[in-house]
Amino acid sequence: MLTIGGVIGTGLFLGSGLAVSMAGPTVLLTFVVGGLLAIALTYAATEMALAHPDLHGFGALAHRYLGPLAGFTQRWLYWGVVAIGAGTETVAVGIYIRYWWPQVPLWIPVMLAAAAIITVNVFPVRAFGTVEYWFSSIKVAAIVVFLILGTVLLTVGLPNRPATGLSAITDAPSYLPHGLTGLVVALIVATFSFGGTEALALTAAESANPGRDLPRAARGTILRVCLFYLLSMVVIVSVSQAVGRVPDGALATSPFVLVFEWTGLPAAAAVMNFVVLTAALSALNTVFYVSTRTLHSLAVDGQAPAWARRVNRHGVPVNAVAASAVGLPLAVTVSLVSPDDAFAKLLGIALFGAATTWVLIFATHVAFRRRRTADEARRSPLSLPGGWHTSAAAAVAMAAVVVSMLLVGTFRVAWTVGVPTVVVIVVTYALTRRVRCTPPQQ
């Protein structure tokens, strides 16, 4: 449940509007591709976690199979991804709040959301669990209601709204309204939307029976997430095209909210905006929590400064909380300087890091499977079909997504931030390793 709640967030509730406006009905194909990559990633990560429940995190697996540099890079990149991802979710919160008060500058609600989420994470972890439980429950329930309403709209219609059917998909005037660039943008957004499914593998060490629980959870989670995403996109594309509007690429609000507006249910639209606001807060709460614990784990293992290891009397790593908040002031700054495309820019930066970590996970799985015997692979309770060949193909596909970001001006900034970040991580590893290996002076 927590994995589903963590995955379903801004990528679906807000990013889908950008994807539909740029790719039209072809957006469904991009979400199918994103779903297939997510399935491969989840299966690969879970298979490795089942074989090594004692190795905590993808960085430890990369260290074992690809070497210490890959492990160090993987862990720090993952921390950067979730820290910047928190900034992306914060911008989404600001956009949803402006649905009610459009005259308010975007940076103000973004700043308030950042302050609120830091406060929640300074309290004991019980506060995080309570908040996330309710947020996730509301989020999943809202999608179910949305899909029920969407099915009614597509099949029988509502008062003053005839059934739309699937003509917007089957008889679209243009399947690529913005050409190849629009398709690339939609693919980038779709890939980002499935981010987080791999986190399921991190629960192996805390499961009473990982050989039984993880395969079942992996299959169930990925099935539900893919169904939620694909069915929601069918409703959004069909309804928006049927009434002559598509979600605005400027992302003034969520397409889920717009669907209710198009059906003549303004009160319901306001309720849905509240729901997607809680969804964004849920995702923000989760990714910020993960970022603080990731940095704390790095410090515990001696790969981050010792001050990040310290906890207060409630066991909260307050220094890691402060350091992991780096994405939040970044979100405020981008919202102040470039409010119209703040979400897209932060999304691109987060996706650059996420795609790079996905490539490393797939590369780790390639090395993992090449070392395993055929008998060991058969005995695994969950195996990626196609083995290392599938992982290699998925790694190439993810690398292509990263390269394609150079073709889109809004996402090109991800390269100007992402590449120097990777260089800094590698240089830092080289320097710290040299210090550790240098004998003390006599």
Residue pairs with C-beta under 8 A, 6 or more apart in sequence:
1 136
1 140
2 132
2 136
2 286
3 196
3 197
3 199
3 200
3 217
3 221
4 136
4 140
4 221
4 224
4 225
5 132
5 135
5 136
5 137
5 139
5 140
5 282
5 286
6 136
6 196
6 199
6 282
6 283
6 286
6 287
7 194
7 195
7 196
7 197
7 221
7 225
8 139
8 140
8 143
8 225
8 228
8 229
8 279
9 89
9 139
9 196
9 279
9 280
9 282
9 283
10 88
10 89
10 92
10 279
10 280
10 283
10 343
11 189
11 190
11 192
11 193
11 194
11 195
12 193
12 228
12 229
12 232
13 92
13 254
13 256
13 276
13 279
13 280
14 92
14 95
14 96
14 251
14 254
14 255
14 276
14 280
14 343
15 189
15 192
15 193
15 343
15 347
16 27
16 189
16 193
16 232
16 233
16 236
16 247
16 255
17 236
17 247
17 248
17 249
17 251
17 253
17 254
17 255
17 258
18 185
18 186
18 189
18 247
18 249
18 251
18 343
18 344
19 27
19 30
19 31
19 185
19 186
19 189
19 190
20 27
20 186
20 233
20 236
20 237
20 240
20 246
20 247
20 255
21 246
21 247
21 248
21 249
22 177
22 178
22 181
22 182
22 183
22 185
22 186
22 249
23 30
23 176
23 177
23 178
23 182
23 183
23 185
23 186
24 172
24 174
24 175
24 176
24 177
24 182
24 237
24 241
24 246
25 168
25 169
25 172
25 175
25 237
25 241
26 175
26 176
26 183
26 186
27 186
27 190
27 233
27 237
28 169
28 230
28 233
28 234
28 237
30 183
30 186
30 187
30 189
30 190
31 190
31 193
31 229
31 230
31 233
32 230
33 187
33 190
33 191
33 397
34 187
34 190
34 191
34 193
34 194
34 229
35 194
35 222
35 225
35 226
35 229
35 230
37 191
37 194
37 358
37 394
37 397
37 398
38 194
38 197
38 222
38 225
38 226
39 222
39 226
40 362
40 384
40 390
40 391
40 394
41 197
41 198
41 358
41 361
41 362
41 394
42 197
42 198
42 200
42 201
42 218
42 221
42 222
43 218
43 382
43 383
43 384
43 385
44 361
44 362
44 365
44 384
44 390
44 391
44 394
45 58
45 198
45 200
45 201
45 361
45 365
46 200
46 201
46 204
46 214
46 215
46 218
46 382
47 365
47 368
47 380
47 382
47 383
47 384
48 61
48 201
48 364
48 365
48 368
49 55
49 61
49 201
49 202
49 204
49 210
49 214
50 204
50 210
50 211
50 214
50 215
50 380
50 381
50 382
51 368
51 372
51 376
51 380
52 60
52 61
52 64
53 204
53 205
53 207
53 210
54 205
55 61
55 64
56 202
56 205
56 297
57 75
57 78
57 202
57 294
57 297
58 74
58 75
58 78
58 198
58 201
58 357
58 360
58 361
58 364
59 71
59 72
59 74
59 75
59 78
60 71
61 71
61 361
61 364
61 368
62 70
62 71
62 73
62 74
62 360
62 361
62 363
62 364
63 70
63 71
63 72
63 74
64 71
65 364
65 367
65 368
65 371
66 360
66 363
66 364
66 367
68 429
68 433
69 426
69 429
70 360
70 363
70 364
72 303
72 425
72 429
73 360
73 422
73 425
73 426
73 429
74 357
74 360
74 361
74 364
75 294
75 297
75 298
75 303
76 298
76 303
76 425
76 428
77 353
77 356
77 357
77 360
77 421
77 422
77 425
78 294
78 353
78 357
79 291
79 294
79 295
79 298
79 324
80 353
80 421
81 350
81 353
81 354
81 357
82 287
82 288
82 290
82 291
82 294
82 324
83 291
83 324
83 325
83 326
83 327
84 327
84 330
84 346
84 349
84 350
84 353
85 195
85 287
85 291
85 327
85 350
85 354
86 117
86 284
86 287
86 288
86 291
86 324
86 325
86 327
86 328
86 331
87 327
87 328
87 330
87 331
87 334
87 346
87 350
88 327
88 331
88 343
88 346
88 347
88 350
89 280
89 281
89 283
89 284
89 287
90 110
90 113
90 114
90 117
90 284
90 327
90 328
90 331
90 332
91 106
91 110
91 331
91 334
91 335
91 342
91 343
91 346
92 280
92 283
92 284
92 343
93 109
93 110
93 113
93 277
93 280
93 281
93 284
94 106
94 107
94 108
94 109
94 110
94 113
94 335
95 106
95 251
95 252
95 253
95 343
96 253
96 254
96 273
96 276
96 277
96 280
97 104
97 109
97 113
97 277
98 104
98 106
98 109
98 252
99 252
99 253
99 257
99 270
99 273
100 270
100 273
102 252
105 335
105 336
105 339
106 335
106 336
106 339
106 342
107 332
107 333
107 335
107 336
107 339
110 331
110 332
110 335
111 332
113 281
113 284
114 325
114 328
114 329
114 331
114 332
117 281
117 284
117 285
117 288
117 328
118 288
118 321
118 325
118 328
120 127
120 128
120 131
120 285
121 128
121 285
121 288
121 289
121 292
121 316
121 321
122 316
122 318
122 321
123 314
123 316
124 314
124 315
124 316
125 315
125 316
128 285
128 289
131 285
132 282
132 285
132 286
132 289
135 278
135 279
135 281
135 282
135 285
136 282
138 275
138 278
138 279
138 282
139 275
139 278
139 279
139 282
142 256
142 272
142 275
142 276
142 279
143 228
143 232
146 232
146 235
146 256
146 259
146 272
147 228
147 231
147 232
147 235
149 259
149 260
149 263
150 231
150 232
150 234
150 235
150 238
150 239
150 259
151 235
152 158
153 161
153 163
153 164
153 235
153 238
153 239
153 263
154 163
154 164
154 165
154 166
154 234
154 235
154 238
154 239
155 163
155 165
156 163
157 163
157 164
158 263
158 264
160 264
161 263
161 264
164 238
164 239
164 242
165 238
165 242
166 234
166 238
167 238
167 242
168 237
168 238
168 239
168 240
168 241
168 242
169 234
169 237
169 238
169 241
172 241
176 182
176 183
178 185
180 407
181 407
181 408
184 404
184 407
184 408
185 408
185 410
185 411
187 401
187 404
188 347
188 348
188 351
188 401
188 404
188 405
188 408
188 411
189 347
191 351
191 355
191 398
191 401
192 347
192 350
192 351
192 354
193 229
194 225
194 229
195 350
195 351
195 354
197 221
197 222
197 225
198 358
198 361
199 290
200 214
200 217
200 218
200 221
201 214
201 218
203 210
203 214
203 217
204 210
204 214
207 213
207 214
211 381
212 381
214 381
214 382
215 381
215 382
218 382
219 382
232 256
235 259
236 247
236 255
236 256
236 259
239 259
239 262
239 263
240 246
240 247
240 255
240 258
240 259
240 262
243 262
245 258
245 262
247 255
247 258
250 340
250 341
251 343
251 344
253 273
254 272
254 273
254 276
256 272
256 275
256 276
257 269
257 272
257 273
257 276
258 269
259 272
260 266
260 268
260 269
260 271
260 272
261 269
288 324
288 325
291 324
291 327
292 317
292 320
292 321
292 324
293 317
293 320
294 324
295 304
295 308
295 317
295 320
295 323
295 324
296 308
296 309
296 311
296 317
296 320
298 304
298 308
299 305
299 306
299 307
299 308
299 309
299 320
300 309
303 432
307 319
308 317
308 319
308 320
308 323
309 317
310 317
310 318
310 319
311 317
311 318
312 318
327 346
330 346
331 342
331 346
334 342
334 345
334 346
335 342
338 345
341 410
344 410
344 411
345 410
345 411
345 413
345 414
347 411
348 405
348 408
348 410
348 411
348 412
348 413
348 414
349 413
349 414
349 417
349 418
351 401
351 402
351 405
351 411
351 414
352 402
352 405
352 414
352 415
352 417
352 418
353 418
353 421
355 398
355 399
355 401
355 402
356 402
356 418
356 422
358 394
358 395
358 398
359 395
359 398
359 399
359 402
362 391
362 392
362 394
362 395
362 398
363 391
363 395
365 384
365 388
365 391
366 388
366 391
366 392
366 395
368 388
369 377
369 384
369 387
369 388
369 391
370 388
377 383
377 387
384 390
384 391
386 393
405 411
405 412
405 414
405 415
406 412
406 415
